[in-house]
Each structure stands twice: as C-alpha cells, then as structure tokens.
Amino acid sequence: MNARFKPNNSSKVGETTIDSAEIDKFSAMAAEWWDPFGKFKPLHKFNPVRLAYIRDAACAHFGLDGHDNKPLSGLRLLDIGCGGGLIAEPMARLGASVTAIDASEANIKTALAHAEPSDLEIDYRCTSAEDLLAADEGPFDIVLNMEVVEHVADVELFLRTTAELVGPDGLLVMATINRTLKALALAKIGAEYVLRWLPAGTHDPRKFVKPAEATAALSRAGMTITEDAGVSYNPLMDRWSISTDTDVNYMLTAVKDAHTA
C-alpha cells in the first residue's frame, strides 16, 4: 500500500491559521526535507528525541507496550504541519493509521515521493487544520502539532482547532519554542546567524509561544495538560535530550476533558 495525496478542496472561507509568508518560506526549501546535512539538519538531530517522546506519551496514555514492534496499531493519528514527513513516516512504521497535512503543496509532494518507495500507507493532504475540521474528518486518537504553532497566523484559533480534532480520551502532543531572551539568543540569533543551523529568517521570535499561553489556550479548548518537558542541546556531545529546562524548546502533552469529548 502506498502513501496517498489528497489536494485541498475546501473553501477556506472565514478564519484561517495559514500565514502565506511562512508557507512560501518552507515551500522554497521543500526539496531538502530529507537531507540530513541540508537546511533541516537540526530537525534530523532533534527528531529521535521528539519521536521517542510521542511514542512514550502515547503508550503511557493508552496503556500500550512501547517495546512492541508496532505499539501504535489501531490508533488514528493526525500530524499537522507534517513538512516532508519526518514524523509521519516513523509514526506509520510504529503502526498508527496516519493522516498528515501541510498547507504547502511542495512539502506534501516531497513527503509523498519519499514515502512511496517504502510502501507506507500515509494519507497526505494539502490542507489546513481548520479545513480538515470543517470537512468533519476527525476525531483522531492522537493529534500532533510539532514545531508548527510558531508559524501560524492565529495561535488561539490553531490550538482550539487542533484540540477539536482530538477524539474522546484522545491525546495531543505539541512542540514549539518559548518566547524568552534565552530563546532569542539561542534559537534565533545563535541558530540562524552564528551557527547557521537554519536559514536566516526561519523564525520570527515575536511568534514564539510561552508554555503558559499554550496551556491557557488549550485549557479554553477543553484540554488538560498532563506533562511538559524541555528539550536541550549539549554542544559537547552534539546531542539533544529531554530536560527540565523549557526556556528554549519545549514539548507538552494534553488530553481531552471528559465533559468536552
């Protein structure tokens, strides 16, 4: 079975989370998603940490065996802002039924081309979270928005929409960058201009989101935060790891409140 591509056929009338400038920026780099030494090199180094975090969070929440070959079998997973498929493919290999969406058609085509030879069944769609919700395609057992919220046009709408796509007793996993002076120094100035890990202009620090802001928005959308964790970089070991320091990169998990499910 192969990965599939579904174009966006919805009307996009009304509110939107899409920031066209951000979409254009990432579309221009779409061909490099799977190059571990290219513009997305930091994500390739960061990816094992976030994949393990998602797997462990899902197994803990749903009572699954993380040592199983396909522990996420039977779960419906949505990857929002999937880019070239760096998370969607591993999630499919872990057994999840994956729908992966991105507002950039170039990103979706790159993801589709990479998944095709692996015979992975991934439902790739060029669409937005709000259009997917409007099409009544949910709910999902697991909803991921990883390094996406800092690129959207309306954070409140985006987090509310992602929450509405989570099904009863479902799980949401989010990763983003904190809005602190430390994050400005490391994630923006250091990563883009000093170390040149990322192209200049990749991030707008004014769009970084504080954990308290994300928590409040998700709470208003009927979600309860169950865990938060920092992700820190060790330059001596050239390695990312889970930490208690949320000043720069952080991840969190949230579950759907029973009365809103």
Sequence and secondary structure as in RCSB ss.txt:
>XXXX:A:sequence
MNARFKPNNSSKVGETTIDSAEIDKFSAMAAEWWDPFGKFKPLHKFNPVRLAYIRDAACAHFGLDGHDNKPLSGL
RLLDIGCGGGLIAEPMARLGASVTAIDASEANIKTALAHAEPSDLEIDYRCTSAEDLLAADEGPFDIVLNMEVVE
HVADVELFLRTTAELVGPDGLLVMATINRTLKALALAKIGAEYVLRWLPAGTHDPRKFVKPAEATAALSRAGMTI
TEDAGVSYNPLMDRWSISTDTDVNYMLTAVKDAHTA
>XXXX:A:secstr
   EEE   S   S     HHHHHHHHTTGGGTT TTSTTHHHHHHHHHHHHHHHHHHHHHHT  TTSSSTTTT 
EEEEET TTTTTHHHHHHTT EEEEEES HHHHHHHHHHHGGGT  EEEEE  HHHHHHTT   EEEEEEES GG
G S HHHHHHHHHHTEEEEEEEEEEEE  SHHHIIIIIIIIIIIS  S TTS  GGG   HHHHHHHHHHTTEEE
EEEEEEEEETTTTEEEEES  SSEEEEEEEE GGG 
